[in-house]
Amino acid sequence: MATPRTVAFYTLGCKLNYSETSSIGRLFESAGYAEVGFRDGADIYVVNTCSVTDFADRKCRQIVRRALKYSPGAKVIVVGCYAQLKPEEIAGIEGVDLVLGAAEKFRILDYVDGLSKAPGKGMVRAGEVTEAKDFVNAFSFGDRTRSFLKVQDGCDYKCTFCTIPLARGRSRSDTVENVVANARSIADRGVKEIVLTGVNIGDFGNGTEVIEGARPKKEALFIDLIRELDQVEGINRFRISSIEPNLCTDEVIEFVAQSERFVPHFHMPLQSGNNKQLRQMRRRYRRELYAERVAKIKTLMPHCCIGVDVIVGFPGETEEDFLETYRFINELDISYLHVFTYSERPNTPAIDMEGAVDMEERRRRNQMLTILSEKKRRFFYGQHLGQSREVLFEHSKEKGKMSGFTDNYIRIEAPLRKELLNRLAPVSLQRINEKGEMEVEMAGVEARYVN
């Protein structure tokens, strides 16, 4: 019997990328390929790229070199956002055989057999992003305790700093019926938590395909989707990965507050706490609306975790502007920050704006907000000391340990108990150690775990 060909994957970037990598993996599996670890030496390596950081090119080159180190004769395929934005640049990386754009990546098997290892530039199959018209469903499975379920793709927003619409195309989404069917399929596999992912998931309902010159009337909204998902048996937790503040409506917040399956955790991008920057970024809200959303969440769910994205060093951001953002965030009842240092992106309006901020100054502002984030997180953790909350346990990167998150996103680590992996179990939140980690007590927990 012939040994099956092997494939290995490396994913950069967001939860959406992880869901799509997993789905591409199932395409290879259905074609008879065996998936192996990245270090195990595969026949084919698939690198799913991200365009959010300014290290995309460097990171892609590193991963290609590592793949060929483990398997010198392997074929290397690069897909993802960076592949759509700069296909020719990636094709010029030594060792890359094939570059697939947004409209081509889910037809990857159509191109694999035609690959050759002839020296020179790789083969590019990356059409215009306008060709990415259809929604292709995806979800991750097999590599994590939770599953990332893609419900939406693309974006119609025109934020001046962002390349995602250029990399993924216009907004389109799955149907409610298909998302629910995928959730049930995930539940049948024994997964306990589903994270809803997309580029702009609050914009759910735009239809499964892009129709030029027209936008279909929405037959369902995001609130309709989560109401239906709340009825899916077998999934203990649904988590909303990220939602724009203007789309995180009172209706959505009120629903999550009374739901038994949707967890008290919101991640809402702010980007700036200064209305001047928000206008320049073409964000669809003012900071006053953001503050109202946070207040609404905390009124209904005082224990809710709220994560915030923020960009520092955007063109024209003065020291006074930055301090206004700092003070605004400091006064918000939020739990942690994801801080991004602004980096110039080709073909975005922001790259031509005046008032570029010195890179060292950008880094200094990033550091200030990173320290503030740690203070916010420790304060949030401290509010829950002495409480009992359920944790979904999974393998830890540290040998002999297991880790997990409470429903409201408090991360814990504990000595490994294999019988608790992929289980929900109550723990007592006891103390915050010098590393800022939550320490717990689990005495007698084995008899009380939740299936």
N, C-alpha and C positions, 0 to 999 in steps of 0.2 A: 504493500500500500504506500502510495507516494506521501511524503511529508508535506503538510499544508504550508503554503507561503505565509510569511509572518508580516505583521504591521505593528508599528509603535507610534504613539501620539505624544505631542507636547503642546500644551495649551497655555497661551499668554492672555492676560486680561480678565474680563468680567465673567460673571456667572452665565451670561448668555453664551459666551464662547464655550464654556464647559458643557452646556447642554448640547450645543451643536457638534462638538467633538465626539461626544458620546453617540449621537445619532449617526455621524459619519462612520464611527466604529462599527455600528450595527450593520451598515451597508457592506463593509468589508467582511464581516462575519457571515452575512447571508451569501456572500460570494465564495465562501470556503476558506477565508483567511483566518489565521489564529493570531489574536492580539497578544503581544509580549511586552515586557517592561522596556523602558527606553534604553536601559543599559544592557539589555540582553542580546542586542545585535539582530535587528530586523531586516527583512528584505526591502520594506518600504517604511519610510518615516514621513509622517504628516505633521507639519507645524502649523498650528492655528494661531494667527498673529493678532495683535492689538495695535491701535494707532493712538491711544490716549497719551502715552508718555513719549518724551523726546528721545528715549533710548530704544525705540522700536527697531531701528536699523541695526544698532550694535547688538541688541539681544538676539535678533534673528540670526545674525552671522555666528554668534556664539553657539546657538542651538544646532545650526547646520554643522559646524565643526565638530561638536560633540557627537552628533549622530554618526558622522563618517569615521570618527575615532572608534566607536563601538562596532561599526559595520562598514568597512571601507567601500564595499561594493554596493551599498544600498542606494535605492532611488529616493530622492528627497522631494517632497511636494509641499509647497507653502500656500496656505489659504488664509482667509480672514480679512479684517479691515485694512491692515497694512498692505496686503496683497492686492486689494482693489485700488488703493490710493497710489501705490508706487510699484506696479508690476514689473516694469522694465528694470528698475533699480534692483529689485529682489532677484530677477532672472540673471542679473550680472554677478550675483554672489556665487563664488566657486563652490560647486557641489550641488546647486539647486537644479533639479531636472524639470520641474513643472510648477507654474504659478497659476492659481485659479481665482477668479474674481467672485463677487457676491452672487452673481447669477449662475455660476458654473460649479461652485464647490460641492453642491449636493448631487452633481452628476460626475463625481470624481472617478467612478469606476469606468465610465466611458472613455476616459483618457489614459488610464493606468497601463493597459496592454500596449499602447502605442509609444510608451516611453523608451528611450535609448540612453545609454550612458556615454554617448559620443561627447568629446570635450567641447567646450564652448558655452554659449549662453543657454539657459534653460528655455523651455517652451512656455509661452505665455498664452493663456486662455482667459483673458479678463476683458470682457466687453464693457460698454458704458454702464454706469450704475443704474441708468434708467431701464436697463434690461432686467433688473431685479424687481420684477413685478408681482411675483407670487409669494404667498406665505408658505414656508416649509416648516412643518412642526418638528420639534425636537425636545428631547428630555435626556438628562443624564441618569445613568444607573450603573451600579457595579463597583464604583470607586469610592462611594461615600455613603454615609448613613442616611443622608437626605438626598432628594432629587431636585435638580433645577429644571423646571418646566417652562419652556418658552411659550408665551401666549401672544406676543406682539413683536414686530420687527420694523426697522426703519424709523424715520422721524420727519415730520413736517415743520418742526420748529427751525428757526434760522438764527440760533445763537452765534454771535460773531466769532467766538473762539473755537467752535466745534467742527470737526471733520466727519462726524458720524453720518450725517445725511449724505455726504459725498461717498462714504464707504458702504452704506447699507441701503440707500435709496429712501423712497417715500414710505410713510407709515402704512402698515397693513397688519392684519391680525388674524388669528385663528377664529373659528366659530366657538360659541359656548359649548355646543354639543361635542365637538371634537376635543376640546380641552378637558371636559368632564370625563370623556372616554379615556383619554391619556392618563388622567388622575387615577381612574379605577384600575388601569393596567399597572400603574406604578404601585398602587396599594396591593395588588395581587402578588407583586414581587417582594412584599414584606417591608417596604420602605415606610418609615413612620412620619417623615416630614417632607413637605414639598415647598420649595421656594419658587414663587412666580417670577419669571424673568422676562425681559424685553428691553428695548431701547427706551421706550416711553410708554410703559404699561398702562398708565392712567388714560391714554388715548385709545385704549382697546375698543374695537367695534368698527374699525374703518373698512372692514371687508377683507377677504382673503387675497385679493389682487388689486393692483393699481390700474385704474382705467384712465388713460390719458385724457386730459381736459374735463374730467368729471370726478366727483367724489361721492361714492354711494352713501345714501342716508344710513346712519347707524341703526341697525336693528337691535343692537344690545350695547349697553355701556359697561364700564368696569364694575360698577356696583352690581349689575345683573350677573356678571360672571362669578364674582365672589359669593353671591347668595347661592348660586347653584353648586359651587364647589363645597360650600359649607355642609352640604347634604351627603357628600361622598363618604361612604363607610370605609373604615380601614386606615384612613389617614388621620393621625392624631393632631398634626400641626400643619397649618398653612402659614407661610411667611411671605410678606410683600417685600420684594427686594429693594425697590426704590420707586418713588412716585413724586412727580412734580407737585409743588405746593398748591399751584392753581388748580390741579386736578385731584388733590387730596381733599375732597369735599366733606362738608359736615355729615352727609349721608354715609360716606365711606367710613369716617371716624366713628360715627354712632354705631354702625354695623359691627365693626371690629370690637368695639367696647362690649357688646352683648354676645359675641360669638364664642363658642366653646372650642372651635378649631383654629380660627385666625388669631395668631398670637399678638400680644401687646408690644409690637415693635414696628416703628416706622423709620424709614430712611428717606429724608427729604433734602434734595440738593438746594442749598441757599446760594452759593457761589460768591455772594458779597452781601455785607450788611450795610452797604451804602447805596442809596437809590441812584446816585449818579452813575456808579459802575453798573448797576442793574440795567439802567437804560442803555448804556454803551454796549452791554453784553446782549441786549435784546431779549432779556428775560421777561416772562409774561406775568410779572407780579412786582409789587413793591415790598419793602421789608415789613411794612405794617401788616400786610396780609400774612406773611410768614409767621410773625409773632402771634397773630390771631389763631393760626392753625396749631401752633405749639400749645397755646393756652387752652384751646378746645380739647386737644388730646389729653393734656394733663388734668383737666377738670374731670373728664370721664374716666381716665385711667392714670391715677397718680403714680402707679408702678411702671408705666410704659417706658420703654427705652426709645429714645429718639436720636438717630444718627444724622449728621450734617456733612454735606460736601461744601468745600469753600476753596476758592482760587485766590492766591495772593500774587501781587505783582502784575496785575492786568494793566495794559497801557493807560496812562493817565492817572493811576492810583497814587496819590500823594501820601505823605506820611500822615497827614490829618485824615485823609480818607480811610487809610488802613486802621488807624486808631479808632475811628468811628465804627468800623466793622468789628474790631476787637471788643469794644465796649458793648456793642449790640449782642454779640455772641455770649459774652461773659454774663450778661443779664438774662439770657434765655435759659429756660429749664430744660436743657438738652443733655445728652449722655456721653457723646463722643463726637469727634470730628474726623473726616478724611480730608487732609489738607493737600492741595495740589499747587505746585509752583507753576505759574503761567509759562508756557513755552510757545514760541511762534510756530504757526502751522501754515504751510503754503495753501493758497486758494481760499483763505478765510479773510473776512473783512478786518479782523483785529490786527492782522500782520501789517497793515498799512496805517494804523492809527498812530497818532503822535503821542509823545510822552512815555517812551519805553523806560521801564524801571531797570536799574542796574541789577545784574544777576546776583551779586553779593547781597544786595538789599532784598531781593526776592527771597533768598535763602534765609536771611535774618527774620523776615516776617513769617516764613514757614515755620521756623523754629519756635517763635513766640506762640503761634497758634497750636503747634504740636504739644507744647508744654501745657497750654490751657486745656487741650483735649484730655491730657492725662489727669489734670485736676478735676475736670468734669466727670471723667469715668470713675475715679476714686470716690468722689462725692456720691455719685449714683449708686455704686456698689455699697457704700456705707449706709445708705438709706434702707438697705435690705438685710442688714446684719441681724441675726436671730430668727429670721424667717425660714420657713420650709417651702421649697419650690421644686418642681419636677425638672429633672435634667435628662436630656436624650444623650446617652453615652455612645462614644465612638472610640476608635483607636487613637492614641496620642502618638506624636512624633517621638516622644521620649520613651525609651524602653521601660517596661514594667509599669507604665501609667496608662490611664484612660482619661479622655477629656470629654467635654460636652458643654452645651448651653442650656440655661434655663429658658423658659418661654420668653422672658423679657431680656434675653441676650446677655446674661451674665455668664462669662466663661469660667469654667472650673476644671481643675485636674485632680485626680484621685488615684490611689493605687489600683492597678488593673484587676478587675474581676470579670473574666471572660463571659460569665453567664449574664452580665448586665449590658454587654455590647448590643447596640441597636435596641435598647430597652429604655423606656421612660421610668425613672425612679425618683422618689422624693429624697432630697438631701436638706440638711440644716446648714444655712450659710453662717459661718462662725467668725471668721476674721479675714482681714486683708493683710497679706504678708509684705515684706519689704520690696518685693518685685511688683507689687500691685495686683497680685493674683488672689482670687477668692479661695479660701480654704474652707472645707466642709467636713461635716461628720455624717457617717453613713451607717451607724450601728443599727443592726437588725433590718437593714434595707432589703435584703434578699427576699424576705417573706412578704414584702409590700410592693414589689415592683409592678408596674402596669404593663400588661402585654400590648 
